[in-house]
Amino acid sequence: MALATMISTMLNISFSEPTEKTMPSTDDELKKALRAFKKRMKLTKLDDDSRLGHSPLTGSGKSDIVAIRPPSGFGKEIWEELADKGFLKRDTSGFYELVEGK
């Protein structure tokens, strides 16, 4: 008996892919998620700008943050749908960038 079969039998877990597609997100959920993303991006940039390491004499006062991990209150499907609709741009390792003008 294969190890995965033994583990799934003992724990009563199925390793098969789900057959049902997830329901599409409503417009209200997408708006809430995008609003939360914009707020998180703004707070992250403000936090980076307020660091003590920025000197007004060096000209490095602007934040270099362009992508963040999305807030955890929403599922990955919401962020993928927002990226598919063009509101967010996918970056590496689960980071997303806000598309300007949307």
VMD Tcl script that draws the C-alpha trace (Angstrom):
set ca {
  {0.00 0.00 0.00}
  {1.39 3.41 -0.95}
  {2.23 5.90 1.78}
  {-0.28 8.49 0.53}
  {-3.03 5.86 0.50}
  {-2.18 4.77 4.03}
  {-2.18 8.34 5.32}
  {-5.44 9.22 3.59}
  {-7.05 6.05 4.94}
  {-5.86 6.73 8.49}
  {-6.86 10.38 8.47}
  {-9.90 9.91 6.22}
  {-8.57 12.56 3.83}
  {-9.06 12.58 0.09}
  {-6.12 13.80 -2.01}
  {-8.17 14.03 -5.20}
  {-8.78 17.33 -6.94}
  {-12.09 19.03 -6.17}
  {-14.64 18.42 -8.89}
  {-16.71 21.55 -8.27}
  {-15.59 24.97 -9.35}
  {-15.69 27.70 -6.73}
  {-18.47 30.22 -7.07}
  {-17.47 33.49 -8.70}
  {-17.03 36.40 -6.35}
  {-19.69 39.05 -6.17}
  {-18.99 42.64 -7.18}
  {-19.39 43.71 -3.55}
  {-16.70 41.24 -2.39}
  {-14.35 42.42 -5.14}
  {-14.89 46.08 -4.20}
  {-14.22 45.34 -0.52}
  {-11.09 43.37 -1.36}
  {-9.75 46.09 -3.68}
  {-10.46 48.76 -1.06}
  {-8.63 46.69 1.58}
  {-5.70 46.20 -0.81}
  {-5.44 49.94 -1.53}
  {-5.56 50.72 2.19}
  {-2.86 48.13 2.97}
  {-0.68 49.51 0.16}
  {-1.09 53.07 1.45}
  {-0.27 52.08 5.03}
  {2.74 50.05 3.93}
  {4.12 53.00 1.94}
  {3.49 55.41 4.83}
  {5.23 53.04 7.22}
  {8.22 52.80 4.90}
  {8.34 56.60 4.46}
  {8.37 57.17 8.23}
  {11.49 55.06 8.81}
  {14.39 56.75 10.51}
  {16.75 55.63 7.76}
  {15.40 58.10 5.23}
  {17.45 61.25 5.18}
  {16.05 64.40 3.58}
  {19.55 65.20 2.32}
  {20.04 61.98 0.37}
  {16.86 62.29 -1.68}
  {15.68 58.82 -0.74}
  {12.50 59.99 0.95}
  {10.15 58.30 -1.53}
  {9.00 54.77 -0.83}
  {10.21 52.12 -3.27}
  {7.37 49.70 -2.44}
  {5.37 48.75 -5.52}
  {3.94 45.32 -4.60}
  {2.60 43.80 -1.38}
  {1.05 40.58 -0.14}
  {-2.73 41.01 -0.15}
  {-4.65 41.29 3.14}
  {-5.49 37.93 4.68}
  {-9.22 38.55 5.12}
  {-9.98 37.40 1.59}
  {-9.28 34.18 -0.27}
  {-6.69 33.69 -2.98}
  {-9.49 33.36 -5.54}
  {-10.52 36.99 -4.97}
  {-6.99 38.27 -5.67}
  {-6.66 36.07 -8.74}
  {-9.99 37.35 -10.07}
  {-8.95 40.97 -9.48}
  {-5.71 40.25 -11.35}
  {-7.63 38.60 -14.20}
  {-9.89 41.67 -14.45}
  {-6.87 43.96 -14.64}
  {-7.15 45.75 -11.28}
  {-4.04 44.07 -9.87}
  {-0.86 42.81 -11.47}
  {0.65 39.53 -10.30}
  {4.18 39.74 -8.99}
  {6.44 36.99 -7.68}
  {5.69 34.78 -4.68}
  {2.12 35.88 -4.01}
  {2.75 39.61 -4.21}
  {0.41 41.87 -6.16}
  {0.88 45.35 -7.60}
  {-1.88 47.92 -7.97}
  {-2.55 48.89 -11.60}
  {-2.78 52.67 -11.89}
  {-5.86 54.14 -13.53}
  {-8.27 51.36 -12.59}
}
mol new
graphics top color blue
foreach p $ca { graphics top sphere $p radius 0.5 }
foreach p [lrange $ca 0 end-1] q [lrange $ca 1 end] { graphics top cylinder $p $q radius 0.2 }
display resetview
